Amino acid sequence: MPVPESAPQSGKQLSGSQLAAAATLFSTVSPLADELGQLFGRRGHELALVGGPVRDILLGRTPLDLDLTTDAQPRQVLEIIGQWAEAVWTTGIDFGTVGLRRADSNFEITTYRSEHYQRHSRKPDVQFGTSLPDDLARRDFTVNAMAVTLPGHEFVDPFGGLADLRRGVLRTPASPAESFGDDPLRILRAARFAAQLGFEVAEPTRAAMTELAPRLAPPTVSAERIAAELTKLLCSPLPGGPAAGIALLVDTKVADVFLPEVPALQLETDEHHRHKDVYQHSLTVLTRAIALEQRYGLAGDLRLRLAALLHDIGKPRTRRALPGGRVTFHHHEAVGAKMARKRLTELRFSREIVADVERLVELHLRFHGYGSGEWTDSAVRRYVTDAGPLLTRLHALTRADCTTRNQAKAQRLARSYDSLEARIAELREREELESIRPDLDGVAVMRVLGVPPGPIVGKALRHLLALRMEYGPLGQERALQELLRWAEAEGLDAPEPPAG
């Protein structure tokens, strides 16, 4: 969305009409913020709306939470808001931040400060300041270094953030080396904001990203902070934003530090289209998967987006050259699943996310393994059971992975997957596909075979489950007969099958 023309140009060059426009623009955001400004003013302190909320308001967006900054020290902030706030939290007070809530509004108030990360430290050295311009100077990018004083609504933009906002450019207020040196995570934030806002990164800033990328490595920046930024990048609401953000990380060599499997894909070729770069294919699959999210009720789904990005990372390790210039990547889905698990675990993603992405990568070729013929009931049951609760994500990933430029083939694959989904819907009407179980449970198996808990019970249940997959619900009587036949074939001392 373009920045409104009525928005102020610069804190040093505002005309009277621009000042009036600025006041109108920001006064409608939150009357409670103005109340806070008056409260701080009566105590002799400054207060200003700052950073992302200012940027978003100028872009025509409504910020969810409001970030404020002040010359008051954290303990003074607590005294000022004590009777006004309905709830207060102080988890960030050591870094100058106090959180509060009143009515339906959340605020974070941070004392003017500067901060710097020592080369091998995860915690910043924080120094409190007394000047709003000095506080803005330590911000990550100029578009986040704008402020509006409260309650007067004076627009403060000492580094040309509004001009950069209009041009769609990410630039640092200080030199890029100084800014990224203060907090190396800003290197990753540049890609995140590029993905979220659709902005370009200024060339000096890009160069500094490459030069200082090694600073992202542990112990300076924790894996959790990197994962949080990667998550925000991948969950950008812009359809092409995640792919653009990843491309920026790869182009600047930043991905080499924490996600090397993705740039490694640039060296590989696809097994079906010998001249198609697997790296570009992966970005295409990511974008296509995002486009399919609405169809499957998966808006902003991190698991799907991670799986789409990582689904082919096993190809470099499984690449084999064949006569005639062909290459194969046999079992790359199994190898890639293990690689995805290792990488995401190192980035400290939750166990649930790691397990789900690993399984999706492992299953992403399963559809092609069944061929293009008619889907049997047995094949459908196995497909649904193998996917489990990830079925809709697997639908989206599999469809997104069909990126062939051959239109006839693309249409054939789409029809084949349409057929599969139709067969799943048909079977769902007759069977509980998502909860397929053997027709007898472990207790019944032990009673019938006269065995204690142990490997025999598990083996019998797997046999019954295989029959259930192949033939559908067996019913208690047939399941009992099949169990006794199995026991006899296994040489177990079991009763004779009932007559008839």
C-alpha positions in Angstrom: 0.0 0.0 0.0 1.5 3.4 -0.9 2.3 5.9 1.8 -0.4 8.6 1.9 0.7 11.8 0.2 -0.7 13.7 3.2 1.9 12.0 5.5 4.7 14.3 6.8 7.9 14.4 4.9 10.5 15.0 7.5 10.7 16.2 11.1 12.9 19.1 10.0 10.9 20.2 7.0 7.2 20.0 8.0 4.9 22.7 6.7 1.9 23.8 8.7 -0.4 21.7 6.6 1.8 18.7 7.0 1.9 19.2 10.8 -1.9 19.3 10.8 -2.1 16.1 8.6 0.3 14.3 10.9 -1.7 15.3 14.0 -4.9 14.0 12.4 -3.2 10.8 11.2 -1.9 9.8 14.6 -4.5 11.2 16.9 -7.0 8.6 15.7 -4.7 5.7 16.7 -5.3 5.5 20.4 -6.8 8.0 22.7 -5.2 6.0 25.5 -1.8 6.7 24.1 -2.6 10.4 24.4 -3.7 9.9 28.0 -0.4 8.3 28.7 1.5 11.2 27.1 -0.4 13.7 29.3 0.4 11.5 32.3 4.1 11.5 31.6 4.1 15.2 30.7 2.6 16.1 34.1 5.5 14.3 35.7 8.0 16.2 33.5 8.9 13.4 31.1 8.7 12.9 27.4 6.7 10.1 25.7 6.6 9.2 22.0 5.0 6.5 19.8 8.0 4.9 18.0 9.1 2.2 15.5 6.9 -0.3 13.8 3.6 1.2 14.8 4.5 4.6 13.3 5.7 2.8 10.1 2.5 0.7 9.9 0.2 3.7 10.5 1.9 5.6 7.6 1.4 2.5 5.5 -2.3 2.5 6.3 -2.2 -0.4 8.6 -3.5 -0.7 12.2 -0.9 -1.8 14.7 -1.8 -4.4 17.2 0.3 -3.2 20.0 1.9 0.2 20.5 5.6 0.8 21.3 6.4 3.9 23.2 9.7 5.4 24.3 10.5 7.8 27.1 13.3 9.6 28.9 11.9 8.3 32.2 13.9 5.5 33.9 12.1 2.1 34.2 11.4 2.6 37.9 10.0 6.0 37.2 7.8 4.5 34.5 6.4 2.1 37.0 5.5 4.9 39.4 3.8 7.0 36.7 1.6 4.2 35.3 1.0 2.5 38.7 -2.6 3.8 39.2 -3.4 4.1 35.5 -2.6 0.6 34.1 -4.9 -2.3 34.6 -2.0 -4.8 34.3 1.7 -4.4 34.3 4.5 -6.8 33.3 8.2 -6.3 33.9 10.0 -9.2 32.2 12.0 -6.8 30.1 12.7 -4.2 32.8 16.5 -5.0 32.9 16.6 -3.8 29.3 14.4 -0.7 30.0 11.0 -2.1 28.9 7.8 -2.1 30.9 4.6 -3.6 29.5 1.1 -2.6 30.4 -2.5 -3.0 29.4 -5.5 -0.7 29.8 -8.9 -1.6 28.3 -8.2 -3.4 25.1 -4.8 -1.8 24.4 -1.4 -3.2 25.1 1.7 -0.9 25.4 5.4 -1.4 25.8 7.3 1.6 27.2 11.1 1.5 26.8 13.5 4.1 28.2 15.7 5.9 25.7 18.7 3.6 25.3 21.6 2.3 23.3 22.6 -1.3 23.3 25.6 -3.3 22.0 26.3 -7.0 21.8 29.8 -8.1 22.7 31.2 -10.5 20.1 30.7 -13.7 22.1 27.7 -12.6 24.3 24.0 -13.3 23.8 23.0 -10.4 26.2 23.4 -6.8 25.2 25.1 -4.1 27.2 22.3 -1.5 27.7 22.9 2.2 28.5 19.9 4.5 29.1 19.8 7.8 27.4 18.0 11.2 27.6 17.5 12.1 23.9 14.8 10.9 21.5 17.0 11.5 18.4 19.8 9.5 20.0 17.4 6.7 20.8 16.1 6.7 17.2 19.7 6.5 15.9 20.2 3.1 17.5 17.1 1.6 15.7 17.6 -1.1 13.1 16.3 0.6 10.0 15.2 4.2 9.1 11.6 3.1 8.4 11.6 2.0 12.1 13.4 5.1 13.3 10.4 7.5 13.2 8.5 8.8 16.2 5.4 10.8 17.1 5.5 12.7 20.3 2.5 12.3 22.7 0.2 14.0 23.2 1.3 16.7 20.7 1.7 14.5 17.7 4.9 16.1 16.4 6.5 13.9 13.8 10.2 13.1 14.4 12.1 11.7 11.4 15.8 12.6 11.7 17.1 9.9 9.3 14.7 10.2 6.4 12.6 7.1 7.3 9.5 8.4 5.5 11.4 9.0 2.3 12.7 5.4 2.5 9.2 4.2 3.3 7.9 5.8 0.1 10.8 4.4 -2.0 10.4 0.9 -0.5 14.0 0.8 0.7 15.6 -0.7 3.9 18.5 1.4 5.1 20.2 1.7 8.5 20.2 5.0 10.5 23.8 4.6 11.5 26.4 2.9 9.2 25.3 -0.7 8.4 28.5 -2.0 10.0 27.7 -0.1 13.2 24.1 -1.1 13.2 24.7 -4.8 12.6 27.6 -4.7 15.0 25.2 -3.5 17.8 22.9 -6.5 17.2 23.9 -9.0 14.5 20.3 -10.3 14.4 19.5 -7.2 12.4 21.1 -8.9 9.5 18.3 -11.4 9.5 15.7 -8.8 10.2 16.7 -7.1 7.0 15.5 -10.2 5.1 12.4 -10.5 7.3 11.3 -6.9 6.7 12.0 -7.3 3.0 9.7 -10.3 3.0 7.0 -8.6 5.1 7.0 -5.2 3.4 8.1 -6.1 -0.1 11.1 -3.6 0.2 14.5 -3.6 -1.4 17.6 -3.5 0.8 20.0 -0.6 0.0 23.3 -1.8 -1.5 25.6 -0.7 1.4 23.2 -2.6 3.8 23.3 -5.7 1.5 27.1 -5.6 1.5 27.3 -5.4 5.3 24.9 -8.3 5.5 27.4 -10.5 3.6 30.5 -9.1 5.4 29.0 -9.5 8.9 27.0 -12.7 8.4 29.4 -14.8 10.5 28.4 -12.8 13.5 25.1 -14.6 13.5 26.8 -17.8 14.5 26.6 -19.0 18.1 27.2 -17.9 20.8 26.6 -14.3 19.8 23.0 -14.9 18.6 21.0 -17.7 20.0 19.3 -20.3 17.8 15.9 -19.3 19.3 16.3 -15.7 18.1 17.2 -16.8 14.7 14.3 -19.3 14.5 11.9 -16.5 15.6 13.1 -14.2 12.8 13.0 -17.1 10.2 9.4 -17.8 11.3 8.3 -14.2 10.8 10.0 -14.2 7.4 8.3 -17.4 6.3 4.9 -16.3 7.6 4.9 -13.0 5.8 1.4 -12.2 4.5 2.8 -11.2 1.1 2.4 -14.1 -1.4 5.9 -13.8 -2.7 7.5 -12.4 0.4 8.9 -15.6 1.9 10.6 -16.6 -1.3 12.0 -13.1 -1.7 13.3 -13.1 1.8 15.0 -16.5 1.5 16.5 -15.4 -1.8 18.0 -12.4 -0.1 19.5 -14.6 2.6 21.0 -16.9 0.0 22.3 -14.1 -2.3 24.0 -12.3 0.7 25.5 -15.6 2.0 23.6 -15.2 5.3 21.8 -18.5 4.8 25.2 -20.2 4.8 25.5 -19.5 8.5 22.2 -21.1 9.8 20.5 -22.8 6.9 23.2 -24.0 4.6 21.1 -26.8 3.1 19.1 -24.2 1.0 22.0 -22.5 -0.8 23.5 -26.0 -1.4 20.5 -26.7 -3.7 21.9 -24.2 -6.3 24.4 -26.8 -7.4 21.8 -29.5 -8.2 19.6 -30.2 -11.2 16.1 -31.7 -11.1 15.7 -35.4 -12.0 12.8 -34.7 -14.4 14.1 -31.4 -16.0 17.8 -31.6 -16.3 18.3 -27.8 -16.6 16.0 -26.8 -13.8 17.8 -25.5 -10.7 16.5 -27.3 -7.6 17.0 -24.2 -5.5 14.8 -22.1 -7.8 12.3 -25.0 -7.9 12.2 -25.0 -4.1 11.4 -21.3 -4.0 8.7 -21.9 -6.5 7.2 -24.7 -4.5 7.2 -22.4 -1.4 5.3 -19.7 -3.3 2.9 -22.2 -4.8 2.3 -23.8 -1.4 1.4 -20.4 0.1 -1.1 -19.8 -2.8 -2.8 -23.2 -1.9 -3.1 -22.4 1.8 -6.5 -20.8 1.5 -7.9 -23.8 -0.4 -6.9 -26.1 2.4 -7.6 -23.8 5.4 -3.9 -23.4 6.2 -3.4 -19.6 6.2 0.1 -18.7 7.3 1.0 -22.3 8.1 4.6 -22.5 9.3 4.8 -26.3 9.0 3.8 -26.3 5.4 6.1 -23.4 4.5 9.1 -25.0 6.1 8.4 -28.3 4.4 8.0 -26.6 1.0 11.3 -24.9 1.5 13.2 -28.0 2.7 11.4 -30.8 0.8 14.4 -31.3 -1.6 17.4 -30.7 0.6 18.3 -34.4 0.4 19.1 -34.1 -3.3 22.8 -33.0 -2.9 23.6 -36.0 -0.8 21.8 -38.5 -3.1 22.8 -37.2 -6.5 24.1 -39.9 -8.8 25.2 -39.4 -12.4 23.9 -41.8 -15.1 25.0 -42.4 -18.7 23.7 -39.8 -21.1 24.0 -36.9 -18.7 21.0 -37.9 -16.6 21.1 -37.7 -12.8 19.0 -39.4 -10.1 18.2 -38.6 -6.5 16.9 -41.9 -5.2 15.6 -41.8 -1.7 16.2 -38.0 -1.4 13.0 -37.7 0.5 14.2 -40.0 3.3 17.6 -38.4 3.5 16.0 -34.9 3.3 13.6 -35.8 6.2 16.5 -36.6 8.5 18.4 -33.5 7.4 15.4 -31.3 8.1 15.0 -32.8 11.5 18.6 -32.1 12.3 18.5 -28.5 11.1 15.3 -27.6 12.7 16.3 -29.2 16.0 19.5 -27.2 16.0 17.4 -24.0 15.4 15.4 -25.0 18.5 12.0 -25.3 16.8 9.5 -27.2 18.9 9.5 -31.0 18.8 6.0 -30.9 17.3 7.1 -28.7 14.4 10.3 -30.7 13.8 8.4 -34.0 13.7 5.7 -32.6 11.4 8.1 -31.1 8.9 10.2 -34.2 8.9 7.2 -36.3 8.1 6.0 -34.0 5.3 9.4 -34.1 3.7 9.5 -37.8 4.0 6.0 -38.1 2.4 6.2 -35.5 -0.3 6.8 -38.1 -3.1 4.4 -40.7 -1.8 1.7 -39.6 -4.3 4.0 -40.3 -7.3 4.8 -43.8 -6.0 1.2 -44.9 -6.6 1.4 -44.1 -10.3 -1.3 -42.3 -12.3 -3.9 -45.1 -12.4 -7.1 -45.6 -10.5 -6.7 -45.4 -6.7 -7.7 -48.6 -4.9 -9.3 -48.5 -1.5 -6.2 -50.0 -0.1 -3.9 -47.4 -1.6 -6.2 -44.6 -0.3 -6.2 -46.0 3.2 -2.5 -46.2 3.3 -2.0 -42.7 2.0 -4.4 -41.2 4.5 -3.0 -43.3 7.4 0.6 -42.4 6.6 -0.2 -38.7 6.5 -2.4 -38.8 9.6 -3.2 -35.2 10.8 -0.8 -33.8 8.2 -3.1 -34.9 5.3 -4.2 -31.4 4.2 -0.7 -30.1 4.4 0.5 -33.0 2.3 -2.2 -32.2 -0.2 -0.9 -28.6 -0.5 2.7 -29.7 -0.6 2.2 -32.4 -3.2 0.3 -30.1 -5.5 2.8 -27.3 -5.0 5.6 -29.6 -5.9 4.2 -30.3 -9.4 6.0 -27.4 -11.2 6.5 -29.0 -14.6 6.5 -26.6 -17.5 4.8 -29.2 -19.7 1.2 -28.1 -19.5 -0.2 -31.5 -20.6 1.8 -33.2 -17.8 0.8 -30.6 -15.3 -2.9 -31.0 -16.1 -2.5 -34.8 -15.9 -0.9 -34.6 -12.5 -3.6 -32.2 -11.3 -6.4 -34.5 -12.5 -4.7 -37.5 -10.8 -4.6 -35.6 -7.5 -8.2 -34.5 -7.9 -9.0 -38.2 -8.3 -7.2 -39.1 -5.2 -9.0 -36.4 -3.1 -12.3 -37.6 -4.5 -11.5 -41.2 -3.5 -10.6 -40.0 0.0 -13.9 -38.2 0.2 -15.8 -41.3 -1.0 -14.1 -43.6 1.6 -14.6 -41.1 4.4 -18.3 -41.5 3.9 -18.0 -45.3 4.6 -15.1 -45.5 6.9 -13.3 -43.5 9.6 -10.1 -43.0 7.6 -8.3 -40.8 10.0 -8.6 -43.3 12.9 -7.9 -46.7 11.2 -7.1 -49.3 13.8 -7.0 -53.1 13.8 -10.4 -54.7 14.3 -9.1 -56.4 17.5 -7.2 -54.6 20.3 -4.2 -55.8 22.2 -6.3 -57.1 25.1 -8.4 -59.3 22.7 -5.2 -60.6 21.0 -3.7 -61.6 24.3 -7.0 -63.3 25.4 -7.4 -65.2 22.2 -3.8 -66.3 21.8 -3.2 -66.8 25.5 0.0 -64.7 25.5 1.3 -62.0 27.8 2.2 -58.5 26.6 5.2 -58.6 24.3 6.5 -58.6 20.8 4.0 -61.3 19.7 1.1 -59.0 20.4 2.6 -56.1 18.5 3.3 -58.4 15.5 -0.3 -59.7 15.5 -1.7 -56.2 15.6 0.5 -55.1 12.7 -0.8 -58.1 10.7 -4.4 -57.2 11.5 -3.8 -53.6 10.6 -2.4 -54.6 7.2 -5.5 -56.6 6.6 -7.6 -53.7 7.6 -5.7 -51.5 5.2 -6.1 -53.9 2.4 -9.7 -54.9 2.8 -11.4 -52.3 5.0 -13.3 -53.1 8.2 -13.2 -56.9 8.8 -15.6 -57.2 11.6 -15.0 -59.0 14.9 -15.7 -62.5 13.5 -13.5 -62.4 10.5 -10.7 -60.6 12.4 -10.8 -63.5 14.9 -10.5 -66.0 12.2 -7.6 -64.1 10.5 -5.8 -63.8 13.9 -6.0 -67.6 14.4 -4.8 -68.3 10.9 -1.9 -66.0 11.4 -1.0 -67.7 14.8 -1.1 -71.1 13.1 1.2 -69.9 10.3 3.6 -68.5 13.0 3.7 -71.8 14.8 1.9 -70.5 17.8 -0.1 -72.9 20.0 -3.5 -71.3 19.5 -7.0 -72.7 19.4 -8.5 -74.1 16.2 -10.5 -71.6 14.1 -14.2 -71.9 14.7 -16.1 -74.0 12.2 -18.1 -72.4 9.4 
